[in-house]
Amino acid sequence: MDKRILVGITQQGVWDMALESMPLAAGYLKSTALADERIREAADIRIFNFRGGVSISAMATEIFSERVPEIFACSVYGWNFRAFGSLAETYKRMNPRGWVVFGGTHVAHQAERVFRLFPAVDVIVNGEGELVFRDLVGAYLDGRSPDDLGHIQGVSFRDAAGAIVTTEQRERIEDLDVIPSPILSGALDLLDDTGRFRYDVALMETNRGCPYKCSFCFWGGATGQRVKAFSRERLRAELEVLGRLKVETIALCDANFGMLPIDEEFVDDLIEIRDRYGYPRALESSWAKNKSQVFYSIVRKMKRAGMRSSFTLSLQTLSDTALSLMNRRNMKVNAWEDLVSWLNAEGLECYAELIWGAPGETVESFYEGYDRLAARISRIAVYPLLLLPNTEYYDKRDEYGIIAVRGDTDDFEYSLAHNTVSFEENLRMQRFMFWARVMGEYTVLRHTWAPLRVLAGVTQSQVLRDIQAWMDETDDPAAEPLRDWLTQSAADQDAYGPAVAYLLADPEAKRLLGRWWHESMRSAVPRAVAPLLDEVFQYDLLTHPIPLREDVLDTTEPLPMVRIGDDDYFLRSGVKFEYDVPAVLDALRTGREPDLSPCPVTLDLYHRTGFENFLGTTNHEEIIYFMGVQRHQITGAAPDPLTVLDGVAGIEDDLDDGPSPAPLMAAEPARVVAEIGGGGASACR
């Protein structure tokens, strides 16, 4: 019989998807605690990692059925706060003498509220948790009581009389390498039962800290702090492991990657390891707010190496008044137009982030900023203002007149009104935000925005408001699910996942979008360019990702799978257009005058397989990699002129044989053309 104490570290991700989220924070806690020889001999530390959709009862069954832990620790965020509070109560009934430890950004420095809501919680960790957690496990082994922890820095607890005690804040860790790597130490199970990497992406940290003090952000208590980095040797060793395991994407948990020279060294190592193993192939991160020469050098190297990434413009607002109240008025990030032009000229994927509802913003200033931004970059992530604990907005809510409500399924506070936005205006903008996110951020429409703006004079916000008005009025039953998700989305961010899945993968949703286009949007565009815009819209629908999921099967003829390099693709071949849509889009993207004359082309579109692992999530950084593209966009070779002008002559000759054909999840080209219109036919000039 194992006489060691059982320590359970519990993590639940935000998304309900096929693959788990990597529990990096829990891995840090486990690896640091087990580096202590006494703890290693006396404690069995297990990580219980759950997907976003797992119920409280299912989590309780897995955690407590075999053996009830002596220490029950939870990595707490706004989306799992209530679930873990409920589990803590259950745990205490099963083991009254056990310890419940809460840590994470949502509970740090919030002892009064947490203890009031969840009396079963014994200890709250304030700040970096690795060394504190190690000390807490040691205190348990010493026979201490959870009301006698005054010797441990960085915690809150209740003393024997029930009074809340918060100890002195622990200094931030100077040498991050004292935290053993969960990837290198074996603290994390990296493989599933089939021997494949088990997580959606591999999470890594290269540094900690953020030099800025934005009013809406806490970033683990590291805002306004000097950036501290892990060693290059450690990070390279982690990349080696992940490369050997054929990990597709590295997602960095840094606040400002691309700011320091060591970031370029990391990319050098990443590319070298990719060249050796073929993996990792993509790097996602919160990029440096102020773009230095290091950033530009990194981007050029990644482009030359064919390393994928989505480059983020974390603007949050374009209102000068709102920027000042955000403490971002003088940040170089505000000079963004030249950067976007450069990224577009380089052919690199980028998107922008805006926050709706910041103090100082108005409806008019937001629409103005949104369309100004959309004129350069259409993929805009619009997030509602959340009052996060320990932020300036949270502390100054009375000064800004902020009225907020907590979410139905999470513990975030959503802003409803403040000094410059009324309650009624916010309700109206919540509806706009739903359509902005599902149609723009999640790329349900991706290619149509620029042609509508340049050729028809219709701004992106006008298109979104047109969709909203039409969906409100249509009697088409296919719109009912979207109206339901729209209603839910104001209080439940999980409503976005099924809405995006529906629009990207369900043939009924594509038929619905076709009706909207023909009945509403098309009448707002000049007749001279309407046939071309019909085909651009068609191209948008045809390039949607294709999931391999039995519950979204279409009844049309299956598409074959082919292999290019190490990846499988659905091949949609012989797609005919009366206009050279890709050429028009490329000209608009790079600021050139497009040739608007008819020019019949036949295209082959390749859709990378595996989208089903992200279907139903709001992970737009990954969704973008499954969009249909032409072959030269995969291989990096120049497009075959025969393919562009005359069809598919010879293109299949250099494709490897793939697996058996897989079913098509979206309508075939002929069907889509019939539903949304195909444009006029004439020969190339």
C-alpha positions in Angstrom: 0.0 0.0 0.0 1.3 3.4 -1.0 1.9 5.4 2.2 2.6 8.7 0.4 0.1 11.5 0.6 -1.9 12.2 -2.5 -1.7 15.7 -3.9 -4.2 16.4 -6.7 -3.7 19.4 -8.9 -6.8 20.2 -10.9 -7.0 22.2 -14.1 -10.0 22.7 -16.5 -9.5 24.5 -19.9 -12.0 26.9 -21.4 -12.8 25.0 -24.6 -14.8 21.8 -25.0 -12.9 20.2 -27.9 -11.5 16.9 -29.0 -8.1 17.4 -27.6 -7.0 18.5 -24.1 -5.4 21.9 -23.3 -1.9 21.5 -22.0 -1.9 22.0 -18.2 1.4 24.0 -18.1 0.7 25.8 -14.9 -0.1 22.5 -13.1 3.0 21.1 -14.6 5.1 23.9 -13.1 3.7 23.2 -9.7 4.3 19.5 -9.9 7.8 19.7 -11.2 8.9 22.3 -8.7 7.4 20.4 -5.7 9.0 17.1 -6.9 12.4 18.7 -7.1 12.3 18.7 -3.3 13.7 15.3 -2.3 11.5 15.0 0.8 8.4 15.8 -1.1 9.3 13.4 -3.9 9.6 10.6 -1.4 6.5 11.5 0.7 4.0 12.7 -1.9 2.3 11.3 -5.0 1.4 14.4 -7.1 -1.2 13.9 -9.8 -2.6 16.3 -12.4 -6.3 16.0 -13.2 -6.7 17.8 -16.5 -10.2 18.4 -17.9 -11.7 19.8 -21.1 -14.0 22.8 -20.9 -17.2 20.8 -21.3 -16.6 18.2 -18.6 -19.3 18.4 -15.9 -18.6 18.9 -12.2 -19.9 15.4 -11.4 -17.6 13.9 -14.0 -14.7 15.7 -12.6 -15.5 14.7 -9.0 -15.8 11.1 -10.1 -12.4 11.0 -11.7 -10.6 12.9 -8.9 -12.2 11.2 -5.9 -13.2 7.7 -6.9 -9.9 5.9 -6.6 -8.6 7.8 -3.5 -9.4 11.2 -2.0 -6.3 13.5 -2.0 -4.8 14.9 1.2 -4.2 18.2 -0.7 -6.7 19.3 -3.3 -5.2 22.2 -5.4 -7.0 24.0 -8.2 -5.7 26.3 -10.9 -8.5 28.8 -11.0 -9.6 31.1 -13.7 -12.9 32.9 -14.3 -14.3 30.1 -16.4 -13.8 27.4 -13.8 -14.1 29.4 -10.6 -17.6 28.2 -9.7 -17.0 24.6 -10.7 -13.9 24.4 -8.5 -15.7 26.1 -5.6 -18.4 23.3 -5.8 -15.7 20.6 -6.0 -14.0 22.1 -2.9 -17.2 21.8 -0.9 -17.6 18.1 -2.0 -14.0 17.4 -1.2 -14.3 18.8 2.3 -17.3 16.5 3.0 -15.1 13.6 1.9 -12.0 14.6 3.7 -12.7 17.3 6.4 -9.0 17.3 7.4 -7.7 17.8 3.9 -6.4 21.1 2.5 -8.0 23.0 -0.4 -5.6 25.3 -2.1 -6.7 27.8 -4.8 -4.2 29.7 -7.0 -4.4 31.6 -10.2 -5.1 35.1 -11.5 -8.8 35.0 -10.7 -8.4 34.4 -6.9 -5.0 36.1 -6.2 -5.5 39.0 -3.7 -9.2 38.2 -3.5 -9.2 36.3 -0.2 -12.3 38.1 1.4 -14.5 37.2 -1.5 -13.2 33.7 -2.1 -13.5 32.7 1.5 -16.9 34.2 1.8 -18.2 32.4 -1.3 -16.4 29.1 -0.7 -15.7 28.4 3.0 -14.2 25.1 2.1 -11.1 26.8 0.6 -8.2 26.8 3.1 -5.4 28.7 1.3 -5.2 31.2 -1.5 -1.9 31.7 -3.4 -1.2 35.3 -4.3 1.3 35.6 -7.2 3.7 33.1 -8.7 2.7 29.7 -7.3 5.6 27.3 -7.8 7.7 28.0 -4.8 4.7 28.8 -2.6 3.1 25.5 -3.5 6.3 23.6 -2.7 6.3 25.3 0.7 2.6 24.5 1.3 3.2 20.8 0.6 6.2 20.9 2.9 4.0 22.5 5.7 1.5 19.7 5.4 4.2 17.1 5.7 5.5 19.0 8.8 2.1 18.5 10.4 1.1 22.2 10.3 -2.6 23.2 10.3 -4.0 25.3 7.4 -4.7 28.1 9.9 -1.0 28.3 10.9 0.8 29.3 7.7 2.2 32.7 8.7 5.7 31.6 7.9 4.9 31.2 4.1 5.1 34.3 2.0 2.5 35.0 -0.7 -0.6 33.3 0.8 -3.9 34.1 2.4 -5.6 31.9 5.0 -7.9 32.1 8.0 -6.4 31.8 11.5 -7.8 29.8 14.3 -10.2 32.6 15.2 -11.5 32.8 11.6 -9.7 36.1 10.8 -8.2 36.4 7.3 -4.4 36.6 7.3 -2.5 37.6 4.2 1.3 37.2 4.5 4.0 39.3 2.9 4.1 39.2 -0.9 6.8 36.9 -2.1 9.4 38.4 -4.4 9.1 37.4 -8.0 11.4 34.6 -9.1 14.6 36.1 -10.5 16.1 32.9 -12.0 13.2 31.2 -13.8 15.4 28.1 -14.4 14.9 27.2 -10.7 11.4 26.0 -11.9 12.1 22.6 -13.4 10.6 22.1 -16.9 7.5 20.0 -16.8 8.3 19.0 -20.4 11.8 17.8 -19.6 11.2 16.4 -16.1 8.3 14.2 -17.0 5.8 16.1 -14.8 3.4 16.2 -17.7 2.1 13.2 -19.6 2.8 14.3 -23.2 1.5 11.3 -25.1 -1.9 9.7 -25.3 -2.6 5.9 -25.4 -1.7 5.7 -29.1 1.7 7.4 -28.6 0.7 10.7 -30.1 1.1 14.2 -28.6 -2.1 14.5 -26.6 -2.7 18.3 -26.5 -4.2 20.7 -29.0 -1.0 22.8 -29.0 2.2 22.8 -26.9 2.3 25.7 -24.4 5.6 27.2 -23.5 6.9 30.3 -21.6 10.1 32.0 -22.8 9.7 34.8 -20.2 7.6 36.4 -17.5 6.7 40.0 -16.9 5.2 42.9 -18.8 6.6 46.5 -18.7 3.2 48.0 -19.4 0.3 48.8 -17.0 -2.8 48.6 -19.1 -5.9 49.4 -17.1 -7.7 46.2 -18.1 -4.9 43.7 -17.6 -3.4 41.8 -14.7 -1.2 39.2 -16.4 -0.5 37.2 -13.4 0.5 40.2 -11.3 3.5 40.8 -13.6 2.3 44.1 -15.1 4.7 47.0 -14.8 7.5 44.4 -14.2 10.9 43.8 -15.6 10.8 40.9 -18.1 12.7 37.8 -16.9 13.6 35.0 -19.3 14.2 31.3 -19.1 17.6 30.2 -20.4 18.1 29.5 -24.1 19.5 26.0 -23.3 16.4 25.0 -21.4 14.0 26.3 -24.1 16.0 24.6 -26.8 15.8 21.3 -25.0 12.0 21.7 -24.7 11.8 22.4 -28.4 13.8 19.3 -29.1 11.4 17.1 -27.2 8.4 18.8 -28.9 10.0 18.5 -32.4 10.6 14.7 -31.9 7.0 14.3 -30.8 5.8 16.0 -34.0 4.0 18.8 -32.3 2.3 21.0 -34.9 2.0 24.3 -33.0 3.9 26.1 -30.2 1.7 28.6 -28.3 3.7 31.0 -26.1 2.3 32.3 -22.9 4.5 35.4 -23.0 3.0 38.9 -22.8 5.3 40.5 -25.4 7.2 38.0 -27.5 9.4 39.6 -30.1 10.6 42.4 -27.9 14.0 41.1 -26.7 17.1 39.8 -28.6 16.7 36.4 -26.8 13.3 36.0 -28.6 15.1 36.0 -31.9 17.5 33.3 -30.6 14.4 31.2 -29.6 13.1 31.5 -33.2 16.5 30.6 -34.6 16.4 27.4 -32.5 12.8 26.7 -33.4 13.6 26.9 -37.1 16.7 24.8 -36.8 14.7 22.1 -34.9 11.9 22.3 -37.4 14.4 21.7 -40.2 15.7 18.6 -38.5 12.4 17.0 -37.4 9.8 18.6 -39.6 8.1 20.0 -36.5 7.0 22.4 -34.9 5.5 24.2 -37.9 3.7 27.1 -36.3 4.3 29.6 -33.6 1.5 31.6 -31.9 2.1 34.3 -29.3 1.0 37.6 -27.9 3.4 39.6 -29.9 5.3 42.6 -28.5 3.0 45.7 -28.4 5.8 48.0 -29.6 7.4 46.5 -32.7 11.2 46.8 -32.6 13.8 45.8 -35.1 13.9 42.4 -33.3 10.3 41.8 -34.3 10.9 42.6 -37.9 13.9 40.4 -38.0 12.0 37.5 -36.4 9.1 37.9 -38.9 11.5 37.9 -41.9 13.2 34.7 -40.6 9.9 33.0 -40.0 8.7 33.9 -43.5 11.8 32.6 -45.2 11.6 29.4 -43.2 7.9 28.9 -43.9 7.1 29.0 -40.2 3.4 29.9 -39.7 2.1 32.4 -37.3 -0.7 34.9 -36.9 0.7 38.3 -36.1 -1.4 40.2 -33.6 -2.1 43.9 -33.4 -3.3 44.3 -29.8 -4.8 47.8 -30.3 -7.8 47.4 -28.0 -9.2 50.8 -29.2 -8.5 53.6 -31.6 -10.2 56.2 -29.5 -7.7 58.7 -28.1 -9.8 59.3 -25.0 -10.2 55.5 -24.3 -6.5 55.0 -24.9 -5.6 57.6 -22.3 -7.8 55.9 -19.7 -6.2 52.5 -20.7 -2.7 53.9 -20.0 -1.9 53.1 -23.6 -2.0 56.6 -25.1 1.8 56.9 -25.8 2.5 53.3 -26.8 4.0 52.8 -30.2 1.4 50.2 -30.9 -0.9 53.0 -31.9 1.2 53.7 -35.1 0.0 50.5 -36.7 -0.9 51.4 -40.3 2.7 51.0 -41.6 3.1 47.7 -39.8 -0.1 46.3 -41.4 1.0 47.5 -44.8 4.4 45.8 -44.3 2.8 42.5 -43.2 0.4 42.6 -46.1 3.2 43.2 -48.6 5.0 40.3 -47.1 2.0 38.1 -47.5 1.8 37.3 -43.8 -1.4 36.5 -41.8 -2.3 39.1 -39.2 -5.3 40.0 -37.1 -6.2 42.8 -34.6 -7.8 42.9 -31.2 -10.3 45.5 -30.0 -12.2 45.8 -26.7 -15.7 47.0 -26.8 -16.9 49.0 -23.9 -13.8 50.6 -22.5 -14.3 53.8 -20.5 -14.0 56.8 -22.8 -15.3 54.9 -25.8 -18.6 55.7 -27.5 -20.6 53.8 -30.1 -19.6 56.3 -32.7 -15.9 56.2 -31.8 -15.9 52.4 -31.8 -17.6 52.1 -35.3 -15.2 54.7 -36.6 -12.2 52.9 -35.2 -13.5 49.5 -36.3 -13.9 50.6 -39.9 -10.6 52.4 -40.0 -8.9 49.3 -38.8 -10.9 47.0 -41.1 -9.7 49.1 -44.1 -6.3 47.6 -43.5 -7.1 44.3 -41.8 -10.4 42.5 -41.8 -9.8 39.8 -39.3 -10.6 41.7 -36.1 -11.2 40.0 -32.7 -13.7 42.1 -30.7 -13.9 41.2 -27.0 -16.3 42.6 -24.4 -14.7 44.6 -21.6 -14.3 42.3 -18.6 -13.6 43.7 -15.1 -10.8 41.4 -14.0 -9.7 41.3 -10.4 -6.7 43.4 -9.5 -6.9 45.7 -12.6 -7.3 49.5 -12.6 -10.7 49.3 -14.2 -11.8 46.9 -11.4 -10.5 49.3 -8.7 -11.8 52.5 -10.3 -15.3 51.3 -11.4 -17.0 54.0 -9.4 -14.8 56.7 -10.9 -15.7 55.5 -14.4 -19.3 54.8 -13.5 -19.0 51.2 -14.6 -22.1 49.0 -14.1 -21.3 45.3 -14.6 -22.9 41.8 -14.2 -21.3 38.5 -13.7 -21.6 35.9 -16.4 -24.1 33.0 -16.2 -21.5 30.3 -16.8 -18.4 32.0 -15.6 -17.3 34.4 -12.9 -16.2 37.3 -15.1 -17.8 40.7 -14.7 -19.2 42.0 -18.0 -19.5 45.8 -18.4 -23.0 46.9 -19.1 -22.7 50.7 -19.0 -20.4 53.5 -17.9 -20.0 57.2 -18.2 -19.7 57.2 -22.0 -21.9 54.2 -23.0 -25.5 53.8 -21.9 -27.1 50.4 -21.0 -29.2 50.6 -24.2 -26.2 51.4 -26.4 -24.3 48.4 -24.9 -27.2 46.0 -25.6 -27.1 47.2 -29.2 -23.4 46.7 -29.5 -23.5 43.3 -27.9 -25.5 42.2 -30.9 -23.0 43.8 -33.3 -20.1 42.2 -31.5 -21.7 38.7 -32.0 -21.7 39.1 -35.7 -18.3 40.8 -35.8 -16.8 37.8 -34.0 -18.5 34.9 -35.8 -18.2 36.5 -39.3 -14.9 38.3 -39.0 -12.8 37.0 -36.2 -13.6 33.4 -36.9 -13.3 34.0 -40.7 -16.7 32.8 -41.8 -16.2 35.6 -44.2 -12.6 36.2 -44.9 -12.1 37.3 -48.6 -15.3 39.3 -49.1 -14.6 42.3 -46.9 -12.0 44.1 -49.0 -13.8 43.8 -52.4 -17.0 45.1 -50.8 -15.2 48.0 -49.3 -13.0 49.0 -52.3 -15.3 48.0 -55.2 -18.7 48.8 -53.7 -18.0 51.3 -51.0 -19.5 49.2 -48.2 -17.6 49.2 -44.9 -17.1 46.1 -42.8 -19.3 47.4 -40.0 -22.1 48.2 -42.6 -21.9 44.6 -43.8 -22.1 43.2 -40.3 -25.1 45.4 -39.5 -26.8 44.3 -42.7 -26.3 40.6 -41.7 -27.7 41.4 -38.3 -30.8 43.1 -39.6 -31.5 40.4 -42.2 -31.0 37.6 -39.7 -33.4 39.4 -37.3 -36.2 39.5 -39.9 -35.8 36.4 -42.0 -38.3 33.6 -41.5 -35.8 31.0 -42.6 -35.6 28.3 -39.9 -31.9 28.0 -40.4 -31.5 31.4 -38.7 -33.2 30.3 -35.4 -30.0 28.6 -33.9 -28.0 31.8 -34.7 -30.6 34.0 -33.0 -30.5 31.7 -30.0 -26.7 31.8 -29.7 -26.8 35.6 -30.2 -29.1 35.9 -27.2 -26.9 33.6 -25.1 -23.6 35.2 -26.1 -24.0 38.4 -24.0 -23.7 36.3 -20.8 -22.2 33.1 -22.0 -19.1 33.2 -24.2 -19.4 29.5 -24.8 -22.3 30.3 -27.2 -19.7 31.4 -29.8 -18.2 28.0 -30.3 -21.4 26.2 -31.6 -22.3 29.3 -33.7 -18.9 29.2 -35.5 -19.2 25.4 -36.0 -22.6 25.8 -37.5 -21.6 28.6 -39.9 -18.4 26.9 -41.0 -19.6 23.3 -41.3 -23.3 23.0 -41.7 -24.7 23.0 -45.3 -27.9 24.7 -44.0 -25.9 27.6 -42.6 -24.2 28.0 -46.0 -27.6 28.0 -47.7 -28.7 30.7 -45.2 -25.7 32.8 -45.9 -26.4 32.5 -49.6 -29.9 33.8 -49.1 -28.7 36.8 -47.1 -26.2 37.6 -49.9 -28.8 37.5 -52.7 -31.7 39.0 -50.8 -29.9 41.8 -49.0 -26.2 42.5 -49.6 -26.1 42.1 -53.3 -28.7 44.9 -53.8 -26.3 47.3 -52.1 -23.5 46.9 -54.5 -23.0 48.4 -58.0 -24.4 46.2 -60.8 -21.1 46.5 -62.7 -19.1 44.6 -60.0 -22.0 42.4 -58.6 -21.0 39.3 -60.7 -17.4 39.5 -59.5 -18.5 40.0 -55.9 -20.8 37.0 -56.3 -17.8 34.9 -57.1 -15.7 36.3 -54.2 -18.5 35.4 -51.8 -18.6 31.9 -53.4 -14.9 31.6 -52.9 -15.3 32.4 -49.2 -17.8 29.6 -48.7 -15.8 27.1 -50.7 -12.6 27.8 -48.7 -14.2 27.0 -45.3 -12.5 24.3 -43.4 -13.8 20.7 -43.8 -14.3 18.7 -40.6 -14.3 14.9 -40.5 -17.2 14.4 -38.2 -20.1 12.0 -38.5 -22.6 14.5 -37.0 -22.0 17.1 -39.7 -21.9 14.9 -42.7 -23.3 16.3 -46.0 -25.0 14.0 -48.5 -23.0 15.2 -51.5 -20.2 13.3 -53.2 -17.2 12.7 -51.0 -13.9 14.6 -51.6 -10.7 12.6 -52.0 -7.8 13.0 -49.7 -4.3 13.6 -51.0 -0.9 14.0 -49.3 1.4 16.9 -49.7 4.6 16.6 -47.6 3.6 15.2 -44.3 0.0 16.4 -44.3 -3.3 15.1 -45.7 -5.7 17.4 -47.5 -9.2 17.2 -48.8 -8.9 18.1 -52.5 -11.7 20.1 -54.1 -10.7 20.0 -57.7 -11.8 21.7 -60.9 -13.6 24.7 -59.2 -14.6 27.0 -62.1 -14.8 30.8 -61.8 -15.6 33.4 -64.5 -13.2 35.8 -62.8 -9.6 35.3 -61.5 -10.7 35.7 -57.9 -7.4 34.9 -56.3 -5.6 37.5 -58.5 -8.2 40.2 -57.6 -7.9 39.4 -53.9 -4.1 39.5 -54.0 -4.1 42.9 -55.8 -6.5 44.3 -53.2 -4.4 42.9 -50.3 -1.2 44.5 -51.6 -2.8 47.9 -52.6 -2.6 47.3 -56.4 -5.3 48.1 -59.0 -7.2 44.8 -59.6 -8.2 43.6 -63.1 -12.0 43.5 -62.9 -12.5 42.0 -66.4 -13.9 38.4 -66.7 -11.1 35.9 -66.9 -12.3 32.2 -66.5 -10.1 30.1 -64.3 -10.2 26.6 -62.8 -8.8 26.1 -59.4 -7.9 23.2 -57.1 -8.5 23.9 -53.4 -6.8 22.0 -50.7 -8.2 21.8 -47.2 -5.9 20.5 -44.5 -7.5 17.6 -42.5 -7.9 17.7 -38.7 -10.3 20.6 -38.4 -12.6 18.5 -36.3 -10.2 18.8 -33.4 -11.1 22.5 -33.3 -14.7 22.5 -34.4 -16.8 24.1 -31.8 -13.9 26.1 -30.3 -13.2 29.8 -30.6 -9.5 29.2 -31.3 -9.3 31.4 -34.4 -5.5 31.2 -34.4 -5.8 27.4 -35.3 -9.0 27.6 -37.4 -7.2 29.8 -40.0 -4.8 26.9 -40.8 -7.6 24.7 -42.1 -8.9 27.1 -44.7 -8.9 26.0 -48.3 -5.9 27.2 -50.3 -4.2 26.6 -53.6 -1.3 24.1 -53.8 1.4 26.8 -54.2 0.3 28.3 -51.0 1.2 25.1 -49.2 4.5 24.3 -51.0 5.7 27.9 -51.4 6.3 27.3 -55.1 5.1 29.6 -57.8 1.6 28.9 -59.0 1.3 26.7 -62.1 0.1 28.9 -64.9 -1.8 26.0 -66.4 -3.7 25.6 -63.2 -4.5 29.2 -62.9 -5.7 29.7 -66.5 -6.8 26.3 -67.9 -7.6 24.0 -65.0 -6.0 21.0 -63.4 -3.7 19.8 -66.2 -1.2 17.5 -64.7 -1.4 18.8 -61.1 -2.3 15.4 -59.6 0.7 13.7 -61.1 2.9 14.8 -58.2 0.6 14.0 -55.4 1.2 11.0 -53.2 -1.6 8.5 -52.9 -3.6 9.3 -49.8 -6.0 7.4 -47.6 -9.5 6.4 -48.6 -11.8 9.3 -49.7 -13.4 11.1 -46.8 -16.9 12.6 -46.9 -17.5 16.2 -48.0 -18.9 18.4 -45.3 -19.7 21.5 -47.4 -21.7 21.9 -50.6 -20.1 21.0 -53.9 -19.1 23.9 -56.2 -22.1 23.5 -58.6 -24.5 23.5 -55.7 -23.0 26.7 -54.1 -23.0 28.4 -57.5 -26.7 27.6 -58.0 -27.5 29.0 -54.5 -25.5 32.3 -54.6 -25.1 33.0 -58.3 -22.1 32.4 -60.5 -21.5 35.7 -62.4 -21.3 36.4 -66.1 -19.2 34.3 -68.4 -16.8 35.7 -70.9 -13.3 35.0 -72.1 -10.1 36.4 -70.7 -8.9 39.6 -72.2 
